[in-house]
């Protein structure tokens, strides 16, 4: 697992010459625009900012593990400090729920010395204080990881577009391994935890979660974590936490972008 990212980095650098900016973002500002996407929501992290999350069950939200940590102190946020705002747009959400329990993937290490390793297993599962059961809001199914060349879409909130989600349907998988994907999708701060979708026969399934944005020679790409395999471990961790297994907060260092002429990775 820890040898994954050097190979991904090599693939990224090899592909850098072929990467082109593909923003193609459509803001979902109205009820009509957002129809079918309201299970994507803004995760408000106390007074520490926000991430994006997706409902994959009436009471379960999938997001990125690093969203659970205060980036300046390294302390894991208390679940009750986090609020999921389903379908939030223009000051109102379809549903508001506090988080009662939050677990990161058991293999995730916020304190990993290698910045690239911090993307590995960057997944978290949140249990809401109450289920969301609305006719207009259906949780997403999850699906198998896409492979190189597959088209994917992303729905996310981000810096400068935090008042409504935006969808990008025109991105694709540049390269991938079992634990990580490189995407042409446009992400920014706040996009962490955003669901990556494949859409087949009109059905959108969450296949990955945005972990970080990357730059190579000024060209923007996104790093994402496939969910198919890690999801079982996340569900087990959540059940274990209910049984009294504590997830301890860890002291961490601040993550910053890389330097020099190589790739620069930052948590969006």
Residue pairs with C-beta under 8 A, 6 or more apart in sequence:
1 107
1 120
1 121
1 179
2 114
2 117
2 120
4 120
4 177
4 178
4 179
4 180
5 114
5 116
5 117
5 119
5 120
5 180
6 116
7 177
8 116
8 175
8 177
8 180
8 182
9 116
9 263
11 174
11 175
11 182
12 174
12 175
12 182
12 214
12 216
12 221
12 263
13 216
13 262
13 263
15 174
15 175
15 182
16 216
16 217
16 219
18 174
19 174
19 184
19 216
19 219
19 220
19 221
20 184
20 219
21 186
21 219
21 220
22 168
22 170
22 171
22 184
22 185
22 186
23 168
23 186
24 168
24 169
24 170
24 171
24 186
25 161
25 166
25 167
25 168
25 186
26 33
26 166
26 167
26 168
26 169
27 33
27 161
27 164
27 165
27 166
28 34
28 37
28 89
28 155
28 164
28 165
28 166
28 167
29 89
29 90
29 164
30 89
34 87
34 89
34 165
35 136
36 204
37 87
37 155
37 165
37 167
38 86
38 87
38 94
38 136
38 137
39 54
39 55
39 86
39 87
39 137
39 138
39 139
39 140
40 52
40 53
40 54
40 55
40 86
40 87
40 155
40 156
40 165
40 194
40 195
41 52
41 53
41 54
41 55
41 61
41 84
41 85
41 86
41 87
41 88
41 93
42 50
42 51
42 52
42 53
42 84
42 85
42 88
42 93
42 157
42 162
42 165
43 50
43 51
43 52
43 53
43 61
43 63
43 67
43 82
43 83
43 84
43 85
43 126
43 193
44 50
44 82
44 83
44 85
45 51
45 67
45 77
45 81
45 82
46 77
46 81
46 82
48 70
48 71
48 77
49 189
49 190
50 157
50 162
50 190
51 63
51 64
51 67
51 190
51 191
51 192
51 193
52 63
52 155
52 156
52 157
52 158
52 165
52 190
52 191
52 192
52 193
52 194
52 195
52 210
53 61
53 62
53 63
53 67
53 84
53 126
53 193
54 61
54 62
54 63
54 140
54 155
54 193
54 194
54 195
54 206
55 61
55 84
55 86
55 132
55 137
55 139
55 140
56 62
56 139
56 140
56 141
56 142
56 206
57 139
58 131
58 132
58 133
58 139
59 127
59 128
59 130
59 131
59 132
60 125
60 126
60 127
60 128
60 139
61 84
61 99
61 125
61 126
61 128
62 123
62 124
62 125
62 126
62 142
62 193
62 195
62 206
62 209
62 227
62 231
63 123
63 124
63 126
63 192
63 193
63 209
64 122
64 123
64 124
64 192
64 193
64 209
64 210
64 211
64 225
64 267
65 104
65 105
65 108
65 110
65 121
65 122
65 123
65 124
66 110
66 118
66 122
66 192
66 211
66 255
66 267
67 124
67 192
67 193
68 76
68 77
68 82
68 102
68 104
68 124
69 75
69 76
69 77
69 110
69 252
70 76
70 77
71 254
71 255
71 267
72 254
74 110
74 111
74 249
74 250
74 251
74 252
74 253
75 249
75 251
76 104
76 247
76 248
76 249
76 250
77 102
79 98
79 99
79 100
79 101
79 102
79 126
79 127
80 98
80 99
80 100
82 98
82 99
82 102
82 126
83 96
83 97
83 98
83 99
84 96
84 97
84 98
84 99
84 126
84 128
85 93
85 95
85 96
86 93
86 94
86 95
86 96
86 97
86 132
86 137
87 93
87 94
87 95
87 137
87 165
88 94
88 157
88 164
88 165
89 163
89 164
89 165
90 163
90 164
91 163
94 134
94 136
94 137
95 132
95 134
95 137
97 128
97 129
97 130
97 132
98 128
98 129
99 126
99 127
99 128
99 129
100 127
100 128
100 129
101 126
101 127
101 238
101 241
101 242
102 124
102 125
102 126
102 127
102 247
103 124
103 125
103 234
103 237
103 238
103 241
103 247
104 110
104 123
104 124
104 237
104 247
105 121
105 122
105 123
105 124
105 230
105 233
105 234
105 237
106 121
106 233
106 237
107 120
107 121
107 233
108 120
108 121
108 122
108 123
108 124
109 117
109 118
109 120
109 121
110 118
110 250
110 252
111 250
111 251
111 252
111 253
112 118
112 120
115 255
115 258
115 265
116 265
118 212
118 255
118 267
119 180
119 211
119 212
119 223
119 225
119 265
120 179
120 180
120 225
121 179
121 225
121 230
122 209
122 211
122 212
122 225
123 209
123 225
123 227
123 230
123 231
123 234
124 193
124 234
125 231
125 234
125 235
125 237
125 238
127 238
140 195
140 197
140 204
140 205
140 206
141 203
141 205
141 206
142 205
142 206
142 207
142 227
142 228
142 231
143 198
143 205
143 206
143 207
143 228
144 207
144 228
145 176
145 178
145 181
145 207
145 208
145 226
145 227
145 228
145 229
146 152
146 173
146 176
146 181
146 196
146 198
146 207
146 208
146 226
147 173
147 176
148 173
148 174
148 175
148 176
149 172
149 173
150 172
150 173
150 198
151 169
151 170
151 171
151 172
151 198
152 171
152 172
152 173
152 183
152 185
152 196
152 197
152 198
152 207
152 208
153 167
153 168
153 169
153 170
153 171
153 196
153 197
153 198
153 199
153 204
154 167
154 168
154 171
154 183
154 185
154 186
154 187
154 191
154 194
154 195
154 196
154 197
154 210
154 222
155 165
155 166
155 167
155 194
155 195
155 197
156 165
156 166
156 187
156 190
156 191
156 194
156 210
157 164
157 165
157 166
157 190
157 191
157 194
158 166
158 187
158 188
158 189
158 190
158 191
158 268
159 188
159 189
159 190
160 188
162 190
168 185
168 186
169 199
171 183
171 184
171 185
171 186
171 222
172 183
172 184
173 181
173 182
173 183
174 182
174 183
174 184
174 221
175 181
175 182
176 182
176 226
178 226
178 229
179 225
179 226
180 211
180 223
180 224
180 225
180 226
181 196
181 208
181 223
181 224
181 225
181 226
182 214
182 221
182 222
182 223
183 196
183 208
183 221
183 222
183 223
183 224
184 221
184 222
185 196
185 210
185 221
185 222
185 224
186 220
186 222
187 194
187 210
187 213
187 222
187 268
188 213
188 268
189 267
189 268
190 268
191 210
191 213
191 222
191 268
192 210
192 211
192 212
192 267
192 268
193 209
193 210
194 209
194 210
195 206
195 208
195 209
195 210
196 206
196 207
196 208
196 209
196 210
196 224
197 204
197 205
197 206
197 207
198 204
198 205
198 207
199 205
206 227
207 226
207 227
207 228
208 224
208 225
208 226
208 227
209 224
209 225
209 227
210 222
210 223
210 224
210 268
211 223
211 224
211 225
211 267
212 222
212 223
212 265
212 266
212 267
212 268
213 220
213 221
213 222
213 223
213 265
213 266
213 267
213 268
214 220
214 221
214 222
214 223
214 263
214 264
214 265
214 266
215 221
215 257
215 263
215 264
216 262
216 263
222 268
223 265
237 245
237 247
241 247
255 266
255 267
256 266
257 264
257 265
257 266
258 264
258 265
